Amino acid sequence: MLRADGNGRNKQDAAWRQFITLLEYKGDVYGTHVVQVEAAGTTKECAVCGVESSKSIWVREHSCPSCGFETDRDANAAMNVLQRGFSELGLGWPESTPVETVTATDTADLQQMSASHVIETGSLST
């Protein structure tokens, strides 16, 4: 359909505009933020250290030569888009706080654990 006539690009732009409008509407309904960010370079930039490494389009894994971070290429791009969105909103990236584990000492039944042993990991820094 986009290749049929000279208006293919206009149809594609209209479809993206409608998609963004729907996202903004749902964001308002559910009380969340919808922010448009520049997606250029998100697949090449490391989500952990920010170093850019070039790769061919058929390479589906991201492997950072600087910090050694390895993940799926699309997951890395999604983390970069999320970081850019947080930055637009003036928020920081959630901390990478390791999970703290403790032994349940206040109960003999190991099927139940006291809520005092539940520790939240990671929070948005402002």
SVG drawing of the C-alpha trace seen along z (x, -y; Angstrom):
<svg xmlns="http://www.w3.org/2000/svg" viewBox="-9 -17 46 42">
<polyline fill="none" stroke="black" stroke-width="0.4" points="0.0,0.0 2.8,-2.4 4.5,-1.6 1.4,-2.0 1.5,-5.7 3.5,-8.9 1.6,-9.4 3.2,-6.4 5.3,-8.6 2.3,-10.8 0.2,-7.7 3.1,-6.3 3.5,-9.7 -0.3,-9.8 -0.2,-6.3 2.6,-7.2 0.8,-10.4 -2.4,-8.4 -0.4,-5.8 1.3,-8.6 -2.1,-10.2 -3.5,-6.9 -0.5,-6.4 -0.9,-10.0 -4.7,-9.3 -4.0,-6.1 -1.3,-7.8 -3.8,-10.5 -6.4,-7.9 -4.1,-5.8 -2.1,-8.8 1.2,-8.0 3.7,-10.0 4.2,-9.6 7.3,-11.3 8.7,-11.3 12.4,-10.8 14.9,-10.7 15.5,-7.0 18.6,-7.5 21.6,-5.6 19.8,-3.6 20.9,-0.2 24.5,-1.2 24.8,-3.0 25.5,-0.8 22.7,-1.2 25.2,-0.8 28.2,-2.9 27.1,-4.9 29.9,-3.8 28.8,-3.6 29.8,-0.6 28.9,-0.1 27.3,3.2 25.6,4.5 21.8,4.7 21.8,8.6 23.8,8.7 21.1,9.3 23.2,9.2 24.6,6.2 28.1,6.7 29.9,3.7 33.6,3.7 34.1,1.2 32.2,2.5 31.3,6.1 27.5,5.7 25.7,8.2 22.1,8.4 19.7,8.6 20.1,5.6 16.4,4.7 16.5,4.8 19.5,2.5 17.7,0.1 14.6,0.2 16.7,-0.6 18.3,-3.6 14.8,-4.9 13.6,-4.5 16.7,-6.3 16.1,-9.2 12.4,-9.4 13.4,-9.5 15.9,-12.2 13.2,-14.3 11.0,-14.0 13.9,-15.0 14.2,-11.6 17.2,-9.5 17.7,-5.9 16.6,-3.3 19.5,-2.2 21.0,1.2 20.8,2.1 21.6,5.8 18.9,7.8 19.5,8.2 18.6,11.7 18.2,12.7 17.3,15.9 13.9,16.0 14.6,16.2 11.2,15.2 9.3,18.2 9.8,22.0 7.5,22.5 9.5,21.9 6.4,21.6 5.6,18.2 8.0,15.3 7.5,12.2 6.9,9.0 9.8,7.5 12.2,9.6 10.9,8.1 13.4,5.5 12.6,3.3 15.4,3.1 16.0,0.1 14.1,-3.2 13.9,-6.2 16.3,-8.8 15.2,-12.4"/>
</svg>
